[in-house]
Amino acid sequence: MKTIRFGIIGCGLMGREFASAAARWTHLTATPARPEIVAICNRSEKPCEWFKQAAPSIQQTTNDYRELLANPNVDAVYVALPHHLHEEVYVAAIEAGKHLMGEKPFGIDRAANQKILAAIERHPKILVRCVSQFPFFPAVQQIGRMIDAGALGRIIEVQSGFLHSSDLDPNKPINWKRLVEFNGEYGVMGDLGMHACHMIFRAGWRPTTVRAVLSKIVSERPDGRGGKAACKTWDNATLLSTLQDPSGGDPFPWTLRTARIAPGERNTWYLEILGTRASVRYSTRSANQLEIMEYTGGPQAWRQVQTGSETTFPTITGPIFEFGFTDAILQMWAAFVTELAQGALPSRFAGCATPHEAALSHALFDAAIQSMRTSSVVAISS
């Protein structure tokens, strides 16, 4: 099996999740390659000790990402840094000839995103993808197969979102995601939005207009030094958008919600698509349950399908067993490594989010901010 040597830039939570997925690679039974973590970069030393124990293959530890990118033994990098650093580090990684998996939203704003896209255009042989785990749940993969088969008929309406309540406590200390200079003006949309957009964009549906309601609910938080700091980013966002299928047909509505303050939600990703032949709905609150309603002229009733570990990339776990978040992360990384190793994937919905899908999210979020400022429906420029 081919080995792809990875460097990790940013050793926080998601960096540890990747290291954990790499350590579990033997759980996958049919991938053409495997990742090996050989280098890590982090501003502080403390997290590096955990990585050295978790990944004995690490040969380089540095606090300068340029040193890691200069390492000829690194084939690809995973970059998990705050949004204001995306442009600088992503462009540098691409220019250094390293394949890249990067965190969303691929730039703090649209200008930064366009510079990343320009670097990709200059280096077409470099594989660049964006993190988005939730479409790899087996139930969502089944929805993708239904879309590909035309089983839903004409699309009537779509709803998707990502909700959690981590900021409901006003005494939670402020962090970089609440500061515009680090997180960007998009706020919660930049932080969570790509997850809720991935399936819609992969289906080929394109937003043409948007009316947005954005909320700043907690105005200040403890600054960790005994004082208070202003929270300048949006906590919650509700977008009503018009979607167009490039293959034809009339436009249809899409309601997109992202929220850091959604009482009662822990980390809920959901998708609902209503069609003239069949409708589907799914939520990670019931992670192994897919609801389907097929219209055949008789009574209209939702049926529940219990999914298991019916994964796109086979594992040693049998289909009868249940699937979870860390399994979705492993599947996402299997998609990236498979595409990097052989240039092809099992199906359209089995791939990681692309840079152009991330760019489309920037166009949507830019228009959403303009909509909030003007209290009007705004056309989305691609």
N, C-alpha and C positions, 0 to 999 in steps of 0.2 A: 504494500500500500504506500502510495506517495505521501511524503511528509511536507506540510506547508509550515514554515517557520514564522511565528507571529511575534510581534512586539505589541505591548499594551501601553498606551499613553493615557494616563489618568487611572489611578488604582483605587477608585471608589467602589461603590456598590456594584455597578454594572461590570466593571473590570473584574471583580471577584466572581460575578456570575459567569463570565466567559471562562475564567480559569477553572471554575467548577465544571462547566460543560466540557471543556477540553479533557479534564480528568475522567469524565464519564464516557469518553468516546467509544470505549469497547461496548457500551450499551447499544450502539448502532451496529447493524449487521451487514450493510451493503453500500457503504460510502466509498468513493474511489480514492479518497485521501483523508488524512488526519491532521489536525493542528498540533503544533508543538510550540509552547511559549518559551522563547529564548531570550527575551529582553523586556524590561519594564521601565517606565519613566513616571516619576511622580515628584511633586514639589517637596513633600516631606518624606522622611525616611520611614516613619512608623508603619504605614501599610505594607511596605516592601517586605518586612519580615514574614508576614502572613503568606505572601506570594512565594517567597523562597521555600517555605515549607510545603505549600500546596503544589508547586511546580518545580521540582528539582532540576528540570531542564534549563532553567534560567541561567544565562551566562553573563548578562549585562544588566546592571542596575544604574540608573542615572537620573538626575533631576533636570536634564536638558534634552528636550525632545529632538534637537538637532543631532546630538550624539547618537541617539537611537536610530534616526533615519539614515545616518551615515554608515551604519553597521551593515556590511555586505551579507551577513548571515541572516538578516531579516527579510523575508519575502513579502509579508503583508502586515498591516497594523490595524488594531482596533483603537479608535480614539473616543474617549468618553470624558469630555471636558465641558465646562460651561460655554454657553452659546457665543460669548464675545471672542472666544479663542478659535472657533471653528474655521473661519476664513484663513487665518494665518497657518494653522497646523495642517488642515486638510490640503490646502494648496501645496504646502511644503512636502507633505507625504506623497502626493501625486507627482510633483516635480522630481522627487527622489526615486521614482519608479516603484513605489510600494503600493500594492493592492490595498484597498481601504474599506473597512466597515466603520461608518461614523454614526454618531448619535444624531437624532433629529434636533432641531429643524434644518440642519445643514446651513448654518449661518445665522447670525443674530438678526439680520434683516435681509430684504430682497437684494440690496446692492452686494452684500457679502455673498449671498447665495449665487448671484450671477458670476462673481469672480471664481467661485469654486467650479461652476459649470464650465467656465472658459478654460480652466486648467484641465478639466476632464476632456474637453474637445481637443486640446493640444496633445493629449496622451491617450488615444483611443484604445490602446492595448492594456491599460490599467483598469482592473475591475473595481468599481466603486459602488457601494450599496449603503442603504440607510437602515438603521435598526427599527424593527417593528415586529414584535413577537406574536401578537394575538391572532393574526390570521392563520397561525400554524396549529391552533387547536383543531382536532379532527372534525368537530362539528362545522367549523368555519370552512375547512377544506371541502367538506361535502356541499356547503352552500356554493362554493366556487365551481364545483363540478356541475351543479344544477344550473348555474348561470351559463356555463359553457355549452350545456346541452339545450339551452333555450326552454328549460322546464318551467320557468316562472311566467312565460308569456310576456305580454306588454307590461312594463313596469309602471305601477301606479304611484308609489311613494317609497321613500327610503328614510330610515332614521338610524343614526349611529352616534356613539359617544363614548367618553371615557370619564368616569366620575370617581372621586374619592373625597374623604373628609379629613385629610391630614392637617388642614389648616383651620378646622373648626374652633380649636382652642386659641383664643386671642393672646394667650400668654406663651405660646410657642415662640421661641427665639427666631428672629429673622435669619434667612439664609440668602444665597445668591439668586435664587429663583424669584425673590420678591424685590429685586433691585434692577431697575431698567438698564443700568450700565453693564450688567452681566447677563441678564436674561433677555433683554430686548423689550421693545414696546408690545410685542405680541402677548406677553404674559403667559397665561395658562394655555393659550392656543399654541404657542411655540413649544411649550413643555409637553403637552399631551396630544395636540391636534393631529400629528401625523399618524398616530395609532388609529384614530377614528376615521381618517381619510383613506388609508391604505387600500381597503377592499373596494371602496367606491372608485378610486382612480384606476385600480387594476382591472376593474370591470370595463374600463373604457369610458365611463360616464364623466363628463366634464362640466364643472360649475360655470354658469354664465352670468348670474346675478346673485347678490346676497343682501340680506337685511339682517343686521347684527344688533344684539343687545349684550353689552359687556358690563360686568359688575366689579367694582372694588368694594369689598365687604368689610375687611379689616384694614383700617387706615394706618395703623402703626403697631409695631411689635417690639418686645425687648431686644436690645441690641447686643446682649451678652456682656455688657460692661457696666451694667447698673442703670442705663438710660433707655431711651426709646428711639426707634428709627422708623422713618416713614416707609410704608409699603406702597410702591409706585406702580406695581404691575397688576394686570387684571386677574382677579381671583376666579371668576366664572365667565363663560361665554356661551351664548345660544345663537346659532346662525341658521337662518332660513334661506336656503339657496335653491336656485333653479338648475336642474341637471339636464344635460343633453346627451343622448346616445349618438355618437358619430355615425352609427350605421343607419340612422334615420328615426322617424317617429316624433311624436310631440314631446316637449319637455315635461319633466315631472319634478315634484318638490323633494328636497332633502333637508331634514332637520338634523343639525350637528350640535352636540353639546359637549363641552369640556368643562370640568369643575374641580377645583381644589377644595371647595366648601360645599359638599353635597351630603347633608346629614344622613347617617345610616349607611353610607357606602364606604367600603374599605378600598377596593381597587377594581371597580366594575367597568368592564369593556362590554359593549353591546352592539348588536346589529339587527335591524328589522327591515325586510324588503317585502312589499306587497305587490303581487302581480295578478294578472287576469287568469292565469292557469294555476298558479300555486303561490303561496306566501310562506316566508320563513322568518323565524326570529330566534335569537340566541343571546345569552348573557353569561358572562363568567361567574355570576352569582350561582348558577347551576351549570358548572363547567362541562359536565358530560351529558347535557340534555339539549337536544335540538327540537324545536317545535316547527311542524310543517302543517299547512292547510292546503290541500289540493281541491280545486273546484271542478267538479264534474257534472254540475247541474242538480245535485241532490243537496242534502243538509250541509251547511258549512260548519265544520268542526275541526279544531286544532288537535293534532295527535302528537304525542311526545315520543321521540326516538332517543333511546339511551345509547350514546356513543361511548366507546372505550378508547383503548390505545390503538386505534385504527390509523396509524400514522402514515404520512406520505413517504417518509424515510424510515424503513423498517428498523425495529428494535427487538431486543430479546424479550421485552414485555409483551405478553399475549394481548390480543384485542379485547378480551373479557375484562381486563383490569382498567382502572380509571386513570385519567390523564390530568396533569397539573401544570402550573406555571413554569416550573423548571424544565419540564418536558418540552414546553413550547420554545423555550430558549435553546434547548439542544437541537430541536428541529430547525429553528431559524439558522443556527450556525451550520447545520448539515446542509442547508440550502446554499449558503454562501460558499462553503468549502467545495461542494459538488459543482456549483457553477464555475468556480475558479479552476477546478481540476479538469473538467471535461467540457465546459462551455455550453452545457445544455441542462435542462431541468425536466422533471417528469410531466409538469403541466404548467399552465399560465399562472395559476394561483399558488404554485409551490415555490415562488421566488421571493427574495427579499425586496423591500421597497427600493425603487430606483432613484437616482438623483433628479430625474425629470419629474417624478411624482412628488418628490420633496419640493421642487421648484413650483409645481402647481399649488402646493399648500401655501407657499409664500404669496402667490398671486391672490389666493383666497383670503389669507389673513390680512394682507394689505388692504384689500377691498372692505373687509369687515371693520377695520379701524376707521376707514373713511366713512363707512355707513354709520358707525356710532357717532362720529363727529357731526355728521350732517343730518342724522335722523332720517335717512332715506335709503332707498334701494340703490345699490351701486353695481354697475357692470364690471365684470372681472376681466382684466386684460391679461392675456397669456404672454 
